[in-house]
């Protein structure tokens, strides 16, 4: 290379990975706050395809062509590299910073050096698209000091009668320059999804055999399939139908997020993530969400039992990073980013019940007069706030440290791709607010918990409403009444919103069990009909499967599952009354039927999609979407 910046070399260290190529809009000119006259010119070229699809020699050729665009005689040439390695945090500049700030530091170092040269033209080859974009903003809001210093340097050079030309050293494809929406990204998967075949039926003997091979001992035996069969109350055909009725289910709005997540991790993820996701399709990702789990995972210390039976705590936050180690690696277990996704995946099946499902049932069989003996049970995951900065905390909690433009929060588009905006779209928001934006809103929208922590009410309600809509659709598809545990007024309010929008033609009752200090769902109190829906609202303190049921109804109940455990969670450590998860495993067949290690029907090729008025296999959903999109408007 013919030139370098101070304290910087274009030779990469072995620990440094080549940054993503960047560019700006071709042939742009930017102005500064100091003058109405242009002081620098920017030029760029586009690759014929994405960087991943271009050979190294092809990219080198285009880089030289990009540089040739701005080659001039009697010029001082500089090359800057301000990217940060996403794994190590190391940078190519003398200043140890990250992101757009790092890129701007590299540009400023080059311009400071150019002040002491005499060449008429200063040529700056940079791979900082975001840095050049920041300099084109008339009133920058981020890195104001650096931007102002650079603009001052540009103005100073221009005052000397010198010309400044910048060109991206590594061009990008035109497709990469325009971020696609989650719906557009999903569109790329629909044809493949439409061809997916449901898994074959399985026999009861197959599932019982897999259950006997499970690596952890069952702490109770009363709700196991082989025990129920031996008891003679339930015949083999019925239990086998229950086994084959199991499937994972997601709300239709989750599919675009899955596509966007996969696209982001392939193109902008850490090195470990790119290695794993580069070969995955959308259903491969869903399979990871179902199967790359420990058996047990609970409390803020992340106590775990792995699939090989080994135990420990903590370490999951390192999965997907360069410092992952031992058994906790992305190849075998989900990262926290994936756990946030898997929290949106439910599993549903018919089930036998052996008691009323109360918190302290401990798997003890009860008189059939006191509970409903069969029904539909759905494992769903609530919001998790046990670890700061992870899971739903990222969306529902607002803090000065977390909610910054650099992390993708705020109205202005981030300088680098961030998943925060894709999550905002899932919650029906254009963006998740920065701390400054949220601080200016009313306390009805953002409830203050301390001087530096706000709670985003609208996003939390949207988070609760999504599984509520999924359960209502599933209940309708199973022709059932609904029962659901809940914990506070916001939860019930979200259910009211979901009921108002749902097709409730097959739903007779919604029973909120063990709700404290809440007496109304929308305009309906206990025993009253929800307005315009013909659905009776109940607030009770009974078990999940308590009798009696209204005539002509089928029970559909849900229990609180975890996004990173197999069904039962604490159950597998003998903690039978720890939460609703082990209570459900004690009183129903979910420990086997919803278990992806035991029931082959709990797999991505059996994914079902819930949308208004229906639940259908993913292939049927994709085919319908393709036909709808192809129909003339």
C-alpha positions, 0 to 999 in steps of 0.5 A: 500500500502506498500510504498509511495514517499515523499509528496505523498500518493496513496490515491486519494482526492475526487477532483481527478479522476483516471488517464488513465493507462499507460505502456511501452513496456514489458521487456525494458532496457534503457541506459543513456548518462552517461554510456553504461551499463543499470542502470534500467529495466522496465517491464509491463503487458497488460490488456485483453481489454481496461480499460473501458471494464475491471471490477475494480476487474479485473484491480486490479488483473492485477495491483498486477500481474504487481507489482509481476513481479518486487517484490524482497527481500530487496527492497525499494518500491515507488509508483508515480502518476504524472497525472494531473486532466484534469478538475481542473489541480490538481496533485498528487505530491507536485509540481504543474505542468502538463503532462509529467513534472508532471510525471517526478517530481514524479519519481525524488522525489522517486529517491531522497528519495531512495538515503538515503535508504540502500536497494539493489534494488529500485522498482518504481511502476509508472503510467507514460508511457510517463515519462518512454518513455522520459527517454529512449530517447538518446537525449531528447528534452523536460523537459531536466533538469528533464530528466537529473536529473533523469538519474543522480539519476539513475546513482548515485544509480547504482554507489552504486551497487544498482538495479532500477526496474520500473513497471507500477502500472496500466497496459494498454491494448495492443490496447490502446498502439497503436494509431489507424489512423483516417481511421482505426477509421472510419472503425469501424463505416462503417457497422453501417453507411451503415444501416442508413435510410434517414428520411421520406419526410415532408409536407409543412404544417409540416414545416410551422407549425414548423416555426410558433413555432420558439422561435424568431420572423422573422424580415422579412416575404417576403421570408417565405414559407407561404408568398411565397405560398400566393403570388401565384407565387410558388405552394405548390408542388415546395416549398415542393420539395425544403423543401425535397431537403435540407440535410447536406453535408461534404467532405469525408475527414471529416468523419475520423476526426469525428471518431478520434474526437469521439474516443479522447473525449471518451478516453482522454476528460475531465470528462464532455466530457466523460459523453456526448460522451461515448454513442454517435455514429458518426451520434449522433455527427453530430446531435450535430453539427447541433442542439446544437447551439444557434440561434445567435452567433457573434463577438469576445465577442460571443454575443448570443441568445439561443434557449429559446430566452435568450440573453447574451455574452461570456461563450462558452469557458467554455462549456465542462469544470468543470466550465461550468454553467447555460444554457451554458453546453455541454449537450445542446450546442456545445463546441469550439472544436465542433464548429471547427468541425461544420465549416466543415458541410454545408447545401444545398437545392433548394431555391426560391430567391426574389431578387439578394441577395446583402448585403443590400437587406433587404428582399425587393422583386425585379423585376424578370428581375434582379435576378434568381428566383430559384436555389441551395443555400449552407451554408458554414463556412469560417475560424474564427480567432476572438478568439485567440487560438480557431477554425482555429487559432489553425491550421493556426496561429503559436505562441511560446505559442500555438505551443509547443510539449506539445500541440501536435505540432511539428514533434515528436509525443506528449507525450500524445494524442492530437487532433492537429495531427488529424487536421493536417491529414485533411489538408494533413500534417503529423503534425502541426509545432512547433514554432521552426520548423515554424520559420526556414521555408521561409516566403512564407510558414509562413507569419510573422505578428509580431515577435511572430505570423506566418501565415501557408499559406499551411494549410489556403489554405487547409482549404479553399480548403476543402469547395471549393471541397465540393461546386464543388462536390455539384454543379456537383451533382446538375448539376449546375454552381457555385457562391461563395463569396471570400476575398483574393488571398489565397482564390482564389488560393485555389479555383484554386487548387480545380478546377484543381482536381475536376470533372467539367463536369457539371460546366460552370462558377465560379463567384467570387463576390466582390473580392478586388485586385484579378484579376486571378484564376490560369491562368484564368482572368475574362471571361477566361476559366480555363485551361483544365476544360472548366469553365469560371472564373468571377470576378463581383460585383453583388448579389448572385442571379443576372441575367442573367445566361448563357443558360442551366445552373442552379445557385448554390450559397453559403453564409457564414454561422457560425459554431455556429448559425442557418442560418441567424445568425444576421438576428434573431436580426434584423441586416439585412445587418450585413453580408452575412448570414442575406443577404441570410436569407432575399433573400432566404428560408434558414432561414426555409429550412436550419434550423434544428429546422424547417426542419426535413430533416436537420438531421444527418440521411440525411447526404450526403458525397461529394467525387470526382465526386459525392455526395451521402447519407452516407449509400451509401458512407459507403456501397461503401467503405465497398465493395471497402475495401473488394475487392481483391487488 
